[in-house]
Amino acid sequence: MRTTPAYNYVNRTRDNPKCGGGVVIRIYKYFIFRDQSHLIPANLHEGLDMVIVQVVHEQFEVYALNVYANSYNRKKKYFRPL
């Protein structure tokens, strides 16, 4: 997890370092958040780069999901269980 003065980051890098990149969710530093990526089933991690974050505030609770599939046609089978 990285940080900057105004934001926290939750990220997941690709399993293959030659591909580079990954997914990230940026959260304003004054929000309380939990990385919920451990809730993603293992079979979805095989085909998709995903991060899930729960953000909690006095007046709301939000789940943010960031998903990346580099080839939708080859990986669309993963979207049904999602």
N, C-alpha and C positions, 0 to 999 in steps of 0.2 A: 504494500500500500504506500503510495507516495503522498506528499502533502506540499501545499504552497501556502502563502500567507492567508488567502481567502477561501481555499477549498481543500477538501480531502478527496482522494481518488481511490476507487476500488477497481482493480483491473485483473484481466486474465490474459496472459501472453499465449501465443500459439505453441502447441506441443512441438512442432517442427521449427527450430530456430532459423532455418534457411528461408522459411516463408515470411518471417518478420511479422510485425503488427500484433493485433489482438483486439480486445474490446475493453472499454473503460466507462465508468460512470463517475461524474464529478459532482460532489455534494458541497453545498455552501457550508462553511466551517461551523456555523452556529446551529446547524441541525444535528440532532442525534440520529445516528444511523447504525444499521447492522448489515454486514455482508451475509446474505442468505444464499450464496451460491452453492453451499453444501447441500441444499435441497434439490438441486438439479439432478435428475437420474443419470447414472453413469452412461447409459446408452445414448443419451442426447449429447453428452460431452464428446462422443466419438465423431459426430458429424458437424457440430456447431460450436462456435465460440460464443460463450454466454456468461453474463454476470447478472445477478439479482441483488438488489439492495432494498432494505426496508428503511424508510425515513420517517421519524416520529417528531411531531411538534405538538404544542399544547392544543391546537385546534384541528389537527388532521394527522392521518397516517397514510403513507403512500408507498407502494411497491414500484420500483423502477426496474425494467428489464431491458438489457441491451443484447441483441442477438445478431450474429453475423454468419452468413453462409456464403462462401465464395462462389458457389455454383448452385443456384436455386434449383435448377432442373434435376441435378444429380442428388440433391439433399432434401428435396421437398418432403420425403417420407418422414423426416424428423419433425416437421411442423405439426403433424396431426397429434402426436402425444403431448406436444407442448401446449 
